[in-house]
Amino acid sequence: MTKGHSERHFVAIWPKNRYLCGMKPDQLIFRPAVEADAPRILDIIRQAQARMRARGSSPWQNGYPAAADIARDIVRSYGHVLADPDTGLVEAYGAVVFEGEPAYEAIDGRWLTDLRYVMVHRLAVAEEQLRRGLAREFMRRVEQLALRRGCGSFRVDTNFDNSLMLGLLASSGFVRCGEIHYGPERREAFEKVLTDSQP
């Protein structure tokens, strides 16, 4: 390969993933999702569904989350994204809810606190940004937002076979509190007590 050809090849591929060139997760913008983000968010959701299916995991294999779920998140101001500060490209998505979850009232177990809490549903990261800490960064930004809004607790539920989410929760200081139910489906329930000293 000639030097000129090599240089042209480099110029052609380097912008594809800016994180290879020094962009860090904490440099991404955390903001509410808007309607224009929906197609990209749905692409990210579909990628996550395919990865779960390939691993033999049961979550998100029944058409959920669907376009209607994302549209509802955006209308209700639940949807939040991590986005590239220069291009605006969405790299991670989640529904951030401060209004409580009725299913959490009937936990088989016991929550750590009775504090007002934030919760996250539908967390997904773009395929090309996997293993770069974006899910952890999204959760960290939610913690900061919750503290600013006066919440002292962060609750999450996930499937028993969602090994990636279970690992993230365990390494992020969440404590398993029991099980909750959405109809016939059961989920592992976790809580983290938030303090002002968190980064």
MOKA-V940963 format. One record per pair of residues at least 4 apart in sequence whose C-alpha atoms are under 6 Angstrom apart, sorted by sequence separation. I is the first residue (numbers start at 0). J is the second residue. D is the distance in Angstrom with one decimal. If there is no record, write none. Layout:
# MOKA-V940963
i-><I & I>
j-><J & J>
d-><D & D>
This chain:
# MOKA-V940963
i-><9 & 18 & 52 & 59 & 64 & 73 & 83 & 146 & 169 & 180 & 51 & 72 & 73 & 82 & 83 & 145 & 168 & 180 & 72 & 82 & 179 & 82 & 179 & 81 & 82 & 178 & 81 & 178 & 81 & 178 & 48 & 80 & 177 & 80 & 176 & 79 & 175 & 176 & 79 & 175 & 78 & 174 & 78 & 173 & 174 & 77 & 173 & 77 & 173 & 77 & 97 & 96 & 96 & 95 & 95 & 94 & 94 & 93 & 94 & 93 & 158 & 93 & 157 & 92 & 156 & 157 & 92 & 156 & 91 & 156 & 91 & 155 & 91 & 116 & 155 & 90 & 115 & 118 & 154 & 116 & 117 & 118 & 154 & 114 & 116 & 118 & 153 & 153 & 152 & 152 & 32 & 152 & 151 & 32 & 31 & 32 & 31 & 32 & 30 & 30 & 29 & 29 & 28 & 27 & 28 & 27 & 27 & 28 & 27 & 110 & 109 & 108 & 108 & 107 & 107 & 106 & 106 & 43 & 56 & 24>
j-><13 & 22 & 56 & 63 & 68 & 77 & 87 & 150 & 173 & 184 & 56 & 77 & 78 & 87 & 88 & 150 & 173 & 185 & 78 & 88 & 185 & 89 & 186 & 89 & 90 & 186 & 90 & 187 & 91 & 188 & 59 & 91 & 188 & 92 & 188 & 92 & 188 & 189 & 93 & 189 & 93 & 189 & 94 & 189 & 190 & 94 & 190 & 95 & 191 & 96 & 117 & 117 & 118 & 118 & 119 & 119 & 120 & 120 & 121 & 121 & 186 & 122 & 186 & 122 & 186 & 187 & 123 & 187 & 123 & 188 & 124 & 188 & 125 & 150 & 189 & 125 & 150 & 153 & 189 & 152 & 153 & 154 & 190 & 151 & 153 & 155 & 190 & 191 & 191 & 192 & 73 & 193 & 193 & 78 & 78 & 79 & 79 & 80 & 79 & 80 & 80 & 81 & 81 & 81 & 82 & 82 & 83 & 84 & 84 & 176 & 176 & 176 & 177 & 177 & 178 & 178 & 179 & 125 & 160 & 133>
d-><5.9 & 4.3 & 5.8 & 5.2 & 5.8 & 6.0 & 4.9 & 5.3 & 5.6 & 5.6 & 5.1 & 4.8 & 5.0 & 5.5 & 5.2 & 5.1 & 5.3 & 4.3 & 4.9 & 5.3 & 5.7 & 4.2 & 5.4 & 5.9 & 5.5 & 5.5 & 5.7 & 4.8 & 5.1 & 5.2 & 5.8 & 5.5 & 5.4 & 4.5 & 5.6 & 5.9 & 5.9 & 5.4 & 5.6 & 4.4 & 5.9 & 5.3 & 4.4 & 5.9 & 5.4 & 4.9 & 5.3 & 4.9 & 4.6 & 5.6 & 4.7 & 5.7 & 5.3 & 5.9 & 4.8 & 5.4 & 5.0 & 6.0 & 5.9 & 5.1 & 5.0 & 4.2 & 5.3 & 5.6 & 5.8 & 5.4 & 5.4 & 5.4 & 5.7 & 4.4 & 4.3 & 6.0 & 6.0 & 5.4 & 5.3 & 5.3 & 5.3 & 5.7 & 5.6 & 4.4 & 4.9 & 4.9 & 4.4 & 5.8 & 5.3 & 5.6 & 5.6 & 5.1 & 5.8 & 4.7 & 6.0 & 5.3 & 4.9 & 5.1 & 5.8 & 4.8 & 4.2 & 5.8 & 5.6 & 5.6 & 5.6 & 4.6 & 5.4 & 5.8 & 5.1 & 5.5 & 5.3 & 5.8 & 5.9 & 5.5 & 5.5 & 5.8 & 4.3 & 5.4 & 5.0 & 5.7 & 4.8 & 5.0 & 6.0 & 5.8>
